[in-house]
Amino acid sequence: MLSQKTIDLVKSTVPALEANGTTVTSTFYKMMFAAHPELLNIFNHVNQAQGRQQTALANTVLAAAKYIDKLETIVPVVNQIAHKHRGLGIKPEHYPIVGEFLLKAIKEVMGDAATDEIINAWAESYGAIAQVFIDIEHNMYESAEKQENGWLDFKEFEVVKKVKESNVITSFYLKAKDGKGVPTFIPGQYITVKVKIPTETYILNRQYSLSCAPGHDYFRISVKREADHDPNGKVSNYLHDFINEGDTLEISAPAGEFTLNEREDAPIALISGGVGLTPMMSMLEALANSGSKREVSYIHSARSEEFHAFKDAVLENISKLENGRVFFGYDKPLNKEGNHHFEGYITKSFLQNIVDENTVCYICGPVPFLKNIVTILQEIGLKDENIRYEFFGPAMNLTAETAATK
């Protein structure tokens, strides 16, 4: 139990963290990686290079400082981060390292304002915050290992099929090399893929949504080839160019909480942009397989027909639904007279004819797409709990300019 004095001291640093949070976290990562370069085998280098991880951590540290007397308030954020940590293999022994360099970074950035009293208060508080993460992640590791066909950390899977879905998206079908089946998962979850690229010093990890429903004897991920190789695209291009049928990938058990709630019966809209359709494919197939009676609207925006993946699979799944309908459009259609339903951005006038304030909406795609859709849904009158979205990247606030895709 933290003393009131400790709580007050930590809360007194909130203004400084609001002004200098990303400076603190950028300094933290620089110091930590200099002392422990082996941790670069865990952290996503793209998120580091583009500042996403620094911003995400700054948001988390700030929230922890604001609610240090009510840590239960930040449990939803902790859960989201803990899923990513479990998928990456973050363990209890990593937390003291993080704590050491976070305190050093706070001291360096805040200077004389970070008195011994404040640093000691933060040290005590960090211990409490870290324990919240450790406890939640312990339960996640235990659950992942003990479930049927489950395992701890990473396991070898064979690529049994590789399918080009569009000119930028390719699917990889994965089966366990030990001959066991795959664990069940909740539609919308992701797996972590660990790769060792010969030209890279460190192991690279990427998290990809499962693009099929549970119930198969394989996992499927559908990976977009990123055009920019450095830092973006190192893993996606390697998978596209060098990983073929018969090759082996190490993956984690499924994780994530951007998931389909199959207990609900309200109308549902699956709204995606670009490769954001991958979790939607899992959700749509699951709804179709269960014979759902819900009103299901699948809405997808792609750059053009060449970039549109899974069109036939979507139509097949929609046909299995009693109340299913599909809408798709293109930013720049190759065929202006084609059978797409919209051109350019999704507009309020288009969307309000499909969803109403009682519709549960799942949204996934690039941040500009997310911002546009979420704003429209709020204007239409949807409650916050019915607007569910996922970044392809670290847990970040939608309004953060540096938020971006996974």
N, C-alpha and C positions, 0 to 999 in steps of 0.2 A: 504494500500500500504506500503510495507516494504521499509525502507530507505536503501540507498546504504551501509551505515555503518553497519546496521544489516545484510544485505546480505553478506558483506565481512567477518564479524565476524563468521557467521555460516559456510561459505565456508572454513574459516581457520581451522575448526575442522575436515575437511574431512580426512586428513592423520591419525589423532588419531582414528577416527571412522573406517577407513580401517584396522588399526592395532588392535583395541580393541572393535570392534562393538559387538561381541557376549558376551564379558565380560560385557559391558554396559547393554545389554538387559537381560542377565541372572541375573545381579544385580537388574535390574528394576523389573523383575517378582518376585524375592524373596522378595523384599521390599513391593511390592504392595499386594501380597497375604498374607503377614504377617499382613498388616494393614486392608486388605479387603478380608478375606477368603471367603466371600459370592460370590466373582467373580469366585471361583472355580466351581460354578454351571454352568458357561458359557464356560470356556476355556477347551479345549481338553487336558486331563491329559497325554495321550500318547505322543502327540506332545511336551508337556512340558518335560516329562521324557527323551525323546530321543533327545532333543535339536532342534527339527525342528522349533518350534515356535520362539525360541530365534534367530535362524539364519534368519528366514523369516523377523522378525522385524528388525534385524540388517541391512539386505539388504534394507528394506524400508526406515529406518532412514538415511542410507548412500545416497540413491538415492535422498531423500528429501533435504539433505544438499548440494549435488552436483547441484541440479536444483532448489534451493530455489528461484532463480530469474525467473524461467520458470516452475512453478508448473504444467502447462498444459502438460509438457513432461511426467510426471509420472501418468497422468490420467488413462492410460490403466492398470497400476498396481493397482491404487486406485480402479478402477472398479472391478477388480478381488477380491480384499480384501473386498470391500464393499458388494459384493454378499454374501461372507461368513459371514460378520458381520450381514447382514440383516437376514440370515438364523439362526443365533445364538441368535438374539435379542439384539445386541449391540445398545445402545441408546445414544442420546446427553449427558445425565448426566454422562455417563461413561468416556467421554473424559477429563474432568478436573482431574479426578483421575489418568488417564494414564499420563497426562501432569505433574502432581505433582511428580510422582515417576520416570518418565523418566528424569526429570531435576535433581532429587536427585541422580540418578544412574550416570548420566554424571559427576556430581560434584565429586562423590565418586571415580569413576574410573580414571578420568583425574586429580584429585587432584588440586594442585596449578595452573596448566595450565588452569583450568576452572575458570577464573576470574569472578567477578561479572558482568563485561561487557559482557562476552561470555554467561553466564547463562541468563542474561536479553535478549540478542539477540535471544537465543534459545527459551525462553519463548514466545517472540513476534512471532517468526516464527512458533512455535508449534501451536499457536492460529490460524494462517493462514492455516496451514496444516490440523488441526482438522476440520476447517470449510469446507474445500473441501470435506472431508469424510462425515461430517454431512449433507451437502447439497445433495450429491449424494445418500446417504442412505435414506434421507427423501423421495426423489423421488421414490426409490425402495420400501419402505414401503407403500407409497401411492398407487403405481401401484399394489402391491400385494393385498392390501385390496380392491381396487375399481374394480378390474377385476371381471368378472362373476364367481360366486362361490368362490371368494377370501376371505381372512381373514388376520388379523393382528397377528403377533407373532405365537403362537402355537394353534393347534386345535386337538380335539380327533378324531382318526380314529380307526375303528375296523378291525382286521385281519380277512378277510372273507375266505382266502384260504392260505395254507402253502404247498409249493411244493419243494421237494428235487430235485435239478437240476444236481448235481454231488456229489461226496463224500465229498466235502467241501463247496459247494454253495447251499443255500436254498433261495427260493423266498417267499416273503410275499405280498399278495394282500390286499390293504387297501381301505376301503370305509369310507366316512365321517359319523360319528355317528349321526349327525343332519339330515341325509337323503338327504342332498344336493349333487349335483354332484361335480366333481373335476374341478378346473380351467384348462384351456389349458396351455401348456408349450412348450418350444422349445426342440426338441430332443437333449439330451446331458446334460440337467440340472439335478440338484440333490435336495433332500429334507433333512432337518435336523430331526433326530429322537431323542427325549428326553426320557430318561429312568431313573427310580429311582430303583436301585438294592438294595434290603434289606440289603446287607452286606456292602454297600458303604455309606460313610458320605455325599457325594455330588451327585447332579444330574449329569448324564453323557450325553453328546451330541455327536452324530456322524452324518456325512453327507454321504448319499448314493445316487449314481446315480439312476435315474429312468430308469428301464430296459425295459420299454414298450413305444410305441409311444403314443402321445396324441390322444384323441378321445374316450377313454374308460370311463366307469363310475367309474374307480378305478385307484389308483396308484399301481405300482409294484416296489419293491426294491429286489435286489438279493444279499444276504450277504454271504461273505466268512467267514467261521469259522477260526479264527486265532488260531494256535496251542499254542502259548505262552500266558498264561493267565495274566501275570503281567509284564509290564503294558498293553501289547497288548492283545486283545481278550476278555476283560471284557464284552464289549457290544455285540460283535458278538456271543460269547458263550452263553450269557444270552438270546439273541434272539433265537438262535438255540435250546437251552435246555428248556427254560421256557416260551417263548411266543408262544401261539397256537391259532388256529382258535377260534374266539369269544373274544379274549383278546383285550385290548385297548392300542394304542400308541399315544403319542402326537407328531405331526409333524408340520413343517413349510411349507409355500407355496414354490413352486419350485424356485430355484435360480441358478445362474451360467452362465458363458459366453463361456464355451467350448461347442459350439452348432453348429448344422448343419445349413449351409446356403443353404436354398432350392431355393434361387434365382439364384444360379450359375448353369451352365450347363456343366462345365468341367468334365472330368473323375474324379472319386473319389475312394479313397482306405480307408477302415476302418481297421486299423491295431491294434490288441490288444494282450496283454499277460495276462494270468491268469484271475483274476476277472476284469481286465481292459476292458473286453468285455461288461460290463453292459451298459455304454452309447452308445456303438456301436449297441447293440440290439435295443435301442430306435431309433437310426438313421436309421438302416437298415429297420426296420418295417415301419417307416415313408416314406422312399423312395419307398418301395414296395406298401404301401397303396395309394400313390399318382400316381402310374403308371409311375414313373420316366423313362425317356429315356436315362439318363446318363449311361455311362460305370461305373459299380459299382463292385469293387473288395473287397471282405471280406476276411481278412487274420488274422488267429488266431493261437496263440501258447499256448499250455497247457503242463503241466508236463507229463501227460500220458492220455490215454483214460479215466481213472477213474476220471480225473480232468476236463474233457471237458464238459462244460455245454452248453445247448441250441443248440446242433448240429442239431437236427431235425427241430427246429424252424428256424434256419438259412437257411437250405436247402429249407424249404417251402417258406420263403421270397425271397430267390434268384430266385426260380422258377417263381415268379410273375414278375420279372424284365426282360425287353426285352434284356438288355445288362448286366446281372449279372453273376458273377462267384465267386467261393469260393475256398479258399486254407486254409488248417489247418495242423498243425504238432505238434510233441511232443518232449520234451527234451529226454525222455526215454520211447519210445513206448513199450507197453506190447506185441504187435503183430508187429514184424519187417516187416511182409509181408502184413500189413494192407493197407487200401486205403488212408493213410495220404499222404500229398504232400511234407513234409520235415521232417527232424529229427535233433534235436539239435537247435542251434541258427538260426535265420533267417539271411541269408548271402546276401552280395551285389549281387552275381551272380544270386541268386534266385529272389531278389526283383526287379532288373533292367529289368527282363523279364516281370514284371507285371505293373510297374509304369514307367512313363517317366517324363520329366521336367515340363509337363503341368498338371500332376495329382495333385489334391488337396488331401492331406493325413491327416487323423485324427488318432492320436496315443494315446493309453492309456494303462498303465501297470506299473509294478515296474520300479524303476529308472534305473537299469542296462539295462533293455529291452528298455526303452526310449532312453537312451544314444546311444545304438547300432543302433536303427532304425533311429534316427535323424541324426547321423553321416553318415549312408549309404545314406540317402535321399539327404543330402548336397553334398556328393560325386557324386551322380547321376546327380546333377545339379538343383534340385528343389529350387525355390525361398523361402525365409524365410516365406513369407505370405502364402505359400501353405503347410507349415509344421506346423500343428496345434496339440498341445499336451496338456495333462492335468495330473498334479500330483494328486494323491489321498492324499492330505495333504495341508499344508499352501503354499501360493504363494512363490516359491523359484526359484532360478536360477538352470538350469539343470546341471550346472557344479559343484554345491555345493555338496560336498561329503555326507553331512548329509541330503540331500533331500531324502524323502521316501514316501511311499504310505499312503493314507487316512485311 
